[in-house]
Amino acid sequence: MIYIPLLLLLLLLFIGLPVAFAMFVAGIIGITFVSDWSTVMGLMATSPYRSVAHYSLTTVPLFILMAEFITQSHIARELFNAIYRWMGHLPGGVAIAAVFTNAGFGAMCGSSTASAAAMSSIIIPEMQKLKYKDSLSGGVIAVSGTLAMLIPPSVPMILYGTVTEQSVGKLLIAGLLPGIITAVMLALTVVIWVKASPSISPSVPSFSWKEKFESLSVIWPTLILLVLVIGSIYTGFATPTESAAVGAMGAFIIGVALKRLHKKEISVAIMGTIKSTGMIFMIIVGATMFSFYLTLSQIPQKLVSGIAAMEVNRWVVISAIIVLYIVLGFIMDQIAIILLATPIVFPVIMALGFDPIWFGVITIVLAEIGLATPPVGLNVFITSSVSKIPLETVFRGAGVFLITCFLTLVLFMIFPEIVLWLPNRM
């Protein structure tokens, strides 16, 4: 009886019920099985409010609002133009510029889907005009768009910190160096792919030094927001929540100063923030009810005890957990994976002696991979929809870059110091 709700959850997800409601229904039924209906009613009276009333979760709508203001201000196009002038002449230069533009845009918005949508509309038309192959264009945008999850500010990282009660500030900073390394490795992948198959990328003439330096004059909004958000968290000048508020206000002021935020754009940004925040908070409510079922049924405790009794190497266990996350990535979005799987596996991680901050970054890398894997690779669907490139073509191009993502995952597992170096020096 205890495991029936787990099977029910998978069934509800399979038939297409939104993940928030699937977890909510499975959680209620599970609590009824292991306790009684009065327990369900008691939790229903208090849990939905308490699950989203955490102070740390105010960071979520603020970072989303910052992302919406940035998107409506069209800052990303100028950032791409500047990077393109410096890197366009390299093998696959426009694709390389796309990677670092996604990294820079992710550092301002924290949303992978927003990054993929914006870059698909800005960069892919330019790549098609230059005769880049669609598999490279679509693949590099879909996968590099996931960098927004790793480079702060990152909404999934905030949710992981809330669920596990870890320092959100340290988690956000922990993703910075791995995000930069991942971006560099994706850029190297572009170079290797173009060298192996020159026909997928045409040669682009180099810009003059004057044009290169002139392009830097338009990237000041990016630098200001980076200093405001990442710098304030790292130095301890502001908490993550405070830095999110400052970032949202900074993005608003920059948009108004550039005369790109008017009444219509501000309204669209606010409505987009409300919709995204509502969706995320509904998933949190559903995940909380399911977590109560897990707690009452003692499934995580039994899992820890069972693993301890097996006496296997802890790296065997972490490898099994990684496979679990990859499988979940085939059928669920990244936020749902974090909120569903973390309460189950986190006690195991702690019992095995792994660092919770390090595992947070590993979790986000796995969620990144899930955004580009079939059949529910959300970034791939967004890229295909915006650019009109066939879905199978984008998936084929993304597959090349996913190999790099797996290599970075292995790198961060072998050398956890890469992840922990910056947060240990905050």
Residue pairs with C-beta under 8 A, 6 or more apart in sequence:
1 33
1 34
2 30
2 33
2 34
2 297
2 299
4 29
4 30
4 33
5 26
5 27
5 29
5 30
5 33
5 290
5 293
6 26
6 30
8 25
8 26
8 29
9 22
9 23
9 26
9 290
12 21
12 22
12 25
12 26
13 19
13 22
13 331
13 332
14 331
17 25
18 282
19 283
19 286
19 332
19 333
19 336
19 340
20 279
20 282
20 283
20 285
20 286
20 287
20 336
21 282
21 286
22 286
23 283
23 286
23 287
23 289
23 290
23 336
23 339
23 340
24 285
24 286
24 289
24 290
26 290
26 293
27 286
27 288
27 289
27 290
27 291
27 292
27 293
28 40
28 44
28 289
30 290
30 293
30 294
30 296
30 297
31 39
31 40
31 43
31 289
31 292
31 293
31 296
32 39
32 40
33 297
34 293
34 296
34 297
35 296
39 296
43 289
43 292
47 285
47 288
47 289
47 292
48 285
48 288
51 284
51 285
51 287
51 288
52 281
52 284
52 285
54 162
55 241
56 158
56 161
56 162
56 168
56 240
56 241
57 158
57 162
57 281
57 284
58 241
58 244
59 153
59 158
59 168
59 240
59 241
59 244
60 155
60 158
60 159
60 277
60 280
60 281
61 273
61 277
62 241
62 244
62 245
62 247
62 248
63 109
63 110
63 153
63 155
63 158
63 244
63 247
63 248
64 110
64 111
64 155
64 272
64 273
64 276
64 277
65 248
65 251
65 269
65 270
65 273
66 108
66 109
66 110
66 153
66 225
66 229
66 244
66 247
66 248
66 250
66 251
67 108
67 109
67 110
67 111
67 114
67 251
68 114
68 268
68 269
68 270
68 272
68 273
69 248
69 251
69 252
69 254
69 255
69 261
69 269
70 76
70 105
70 108
70 109
70 225
70 251
70 255
71 109
71 114
71 118
71 269
71 272
72 255
72 260
72 261
72 265
72 266
72 268
72 269
73 221
73 251
73 254
73 255
73 258
73 260
73 261
73 265
74 260
75 105
75 108
75 221
75 222
75 254
75 258
76 101
76 105
76 118
76 119
76 122
77 122
78 218
78 219
78 221
79 101
79 104
79 105
79 218
79 219
79 222
80 97
80 98
80 101
80 119
80 122
80 123
80 126
81 215
81 218
82 215
82 216
82 218
82 219
83 97
83 100
83 101
83 104
84 93
84 94
84 97
84 126
85 207
85 211
85 212
85 215
86 97
86 207
86 212
86 215
87 93
87 96
87 97
87 100
88 94
88 97
88 204
88 206
88 207
89 203
89 204
89 205
89 206
89 207
90 96
90 191
91 190
91 191
91 194
91 195
91 201
92 136
92 190
92 191
92 193
92 194
92 200
92 201
93 204
94 123
94 126
94 127
94 130
94 132
94 201
94 204
95 127
95 132
95 136
95 137
95 140
95 190
95 194
95 201
96 187
96 190
96 191
97 123
98 119
98 123
98 127
98 140
98 141
98 144
99 140
99 144
99 147
99 183
99 186
99 187
99 190
100 183
100 187
101 119
101 123
102 115
102 119
102 141
102 144
102 145
102 147
102 148
102 183
103 144
103 147
103 151
103 179
103 180
103 183
104 222
105 115
105 118
105 119
105 148
106 112
106 115
106 145
106 147
106 148
106 149
106 150
106 151
106 179
107 148
107 151
107 152
107 153
107 222
107 225
107 226
107 229
107 230
108 222
108 225
108 226
108 229
108 251
109 115
109 148
109 153
110 148
110 149
110 152
110 153
110 154
110 155
111 148
111 155
111 276
112 145
112 146
112 147
112 148
112 149
112 334
112 368
112 371
112 378
112 379
113 145
113 378
113 379
113 382
114 148
115 145
115 147
115 148
116 141
116 142
116 145
116 146
116 379
116 382
116 383
116 386
117 382
117 386
119 141
119 144
119 145
120 141
120 382
120 383
120 386
120 387
121 386
121 387
123 137
123 141
124 137
124 138
124 141
124 383
124 386
124 387
124 389
125 387
127 136
127 137
128 134
128 137
130 202
130 204
131 202
132 200
132 201
132 202
133 199
133 200
133 201
134 389
134 390
134 393
134 394
134 397
135 200
135 393
135 394
135 396
135 397
135 400
136 190
136 193
136 194
136 200
136 201
136 397
137 387
137 389
137 397
138 380
138 383
138 384
138 387
138 389
138 393
138 394
138 397
138 398
139 394
139 396
139 397
139 398
139 399
139 400
139 401
140 186
140 190
140 397
140 401
141 383
141 387
142 371
142 372
142 377
142 379
142 380
142 382
142 383
142 394
142 397
142 398
142 401
143 186
143 372
143 379
143 398
143 401
143 402
143 404
143 405
144 183
144 186
144 401
145 371
145 379
145 382
145 383
146 368
146 369
146 371
146 372
146 379
146 405
147 179
147 182
147 183
147 368
148 154
149 155
149 156
149 157
149 175
149 334
149 364
149 367
149 368
149 371
150 157
150 175
150 178
150 179
150 182
150 361
150 364
150 365
150 368
151 175
151 176
151 179
151 180
152 172
152 173
152 175
152 176
152 229
152 230
152 233
153 172
153 229
153 240
153 243
153 244
153 247
154 172
154 175
154 364
155 280
155 335
156 334
156 335
156 338
156 364
156 367
157 168
157 171
157 172
157 175
157 360
157 364
158 168
158 171
158 172
158 240
159 280
159 284
159 335
159 338
159 339
160 166
160 171
160 338
160 342
160 360
160 363
160 364
161 167
161 168
161 171
161 360
162 168
163 287
163 338
163 339
163 342
163 343
163 346
164 342
164 346
164 356
164 360
166 356
166 357
166 360
167 357
167 423
168 240
169 233
169 239
169 240
169 426
170 357
170 423
170 426
171 357
171 360
171 361
171 423
172 230
172 233
172 240
173 230
173 233
173 234
173 422
173 423
173 426
174 357
174 358
174 360
174 361
174 419
174 420
174 422
174 423
175 361
175 364
176 230
176 422
177 418
177 419
177 421
177 422
178 361
178 365
178 408
178 412
178 418
178 419
181 408
181 411
181 418
182 365
182 404
182 405
182 408
185 404
185 407
185 408
186 401
186 404
188 404
189 400
189 401
189 403
189 404
193 200
193 400
194 200
194 201
207 215
221 254
221 258
224 250
224 254
225 247
225 250
225 251
225 254
228 243
228 246
228 247
228 250
229 243
229 244
229 246
229 247
231 237
232 238
232 242
232 243
232 246
233 239
233 240
233 243
234 422
234 426
236 426
238 246
252 261
252 266
255 261
255 265
261 269
280 335
283 335
283 336
283 339
284 339
287 336
287 339
287 340
287 343
290 340
291 343
294 300
294 343
294 344
295 343
299 344
300 343
300 344
300 345
300 346
300 347
300 348
301 347
303 344
303 347
303 348
304 347
304 348
304 351
307 317
307 348
307 351
307 352
308 351
314 352
314 353
314 354
317 348
317 352
318 349
318 352
318 354
318 413
321 345
321 348
321 349
322 362
322 366
322 409
324 341
324 345
325 337
325 341
325 363
325 366
325 367
325 370
326 366
326 369
326 370
326 373
328 337
328 340
328 341
328 370
329 337
329 366
329 367
329 369
329 370
329 371
329 373
329 376
330 370
330 373
330 374
330 375
330 376
331 375
331 376
332 340
332 370
332 376
333 370
333 371
333 376
333 378
334 367
334 368
334 370
334 371
334 378
337 366
337 367
337 370
338 363
338 367
342 363
346 356
346 359
349 356
349 359
350 356
355 416
355 420
357 419
357 420
357 423
358 412
358 416
358 419
358 420
361 412
361 419
362 409
362 412
362 413
362 419
365 405
365 408
365 409
365 412
366 409
368 405
369 402
369 405
369 406
369 409
370 376
370 377
371 377
371 378
371 379
371 380
372 379
372 380
372 398
372 401
372 402
372 405
373 402
374 380
374 395
377 395
377 398
379 398
380 391
380 394
380 395
380 398
381 391
383 389
383 394
384 390
384 391
384 393
384 394
387 394
411 418
412 418
412 419
